[in-house]
Amino acid sequence: MSGRLLMLWSAPRSRSTMFLRMMLERGDFLVVHEPFSHVVDFGRAEVAGTVCADEEQVITRLLAAGRERQVFSKDTTDFHYPAVLRSRELLTEAVHTFIVRHPREVIASHYGLNPALTRDEVGFARLREIHDAVADATGRTPVVIDADDLVSRPEETVRAYCRATGIPFLAHALRWEPVAVPAWRQAERWHLDVMASDGIRRGVSSRPAVDVEDHPVLGAFYRFHLPHYRALWEHRLTPQS
């Protein structure tokens, strides 16, 4: 098996954990859950059996593990990662991919879990910053998938992603048994919907509906992040049969 480091970046609440759950079900990747956000939020993250205490250590361990075997790591951009942006080695050696969801839905979902949500925690501006850094470093447009495509046409969207990243499509990974993944324990309340799921599908939120666009605070967040979302969405893959 040749080494590979495949990364998925996402604004929080964009169905990236559902995508990670599918990658776990494949069985052919070592899956790493949000190491960059965990070192910022909790002061530590485990990457391939090594405890890392900062961004630089996460980068070093991800790159080393990816040279030894297939590694999939996903992270969210509620935090800023300056070391990622500085690391030409990570930007060029890893295959960076992105998933986007409409900011109206992202903000409503995030606010339902975090009423103290700030503008930058929404994450689209930071997501675009990483996307553009990868494009500048590699000279190639990174892979972007749409979270709505993922839940409405899961097989076709995952096939397109696999084709674009050069990995085999494994149909069995689209379904799974509901399970609590140990790596989710520190932030379990953020992953309850995926823990109860049995496959890629559109969920029904248990949180109260929020009129994001007309909200006195969230509306400004929405208008700030919408152009960044649109810039990424323009590069999305077309689902393929």
Buried (B, 14 or more C-beta within 10 A) or exposed (E): EEBBBBBBBBBBBBBBBBBBBBBBBBEBBBBBBBBBBBBBBEEBBBBBEBEBEBBBBBBBBBBBBBEEBBBBBBBBBBBBBEBBBBBEEBBEBBBBBBBBBBBBBBBBBBBBBBEEBEBBBBBBBBBBBBBBBBBEBBEEEBBBBBBBBBBBBBBBBBBBBBBBBEBEBBEEBBBBEEBEBEBBEBBEEBBEBBBEBEBBEEEEEEEEEBEBEEBEEBBEBBEBBBEBBBBBBEBBBEBBE
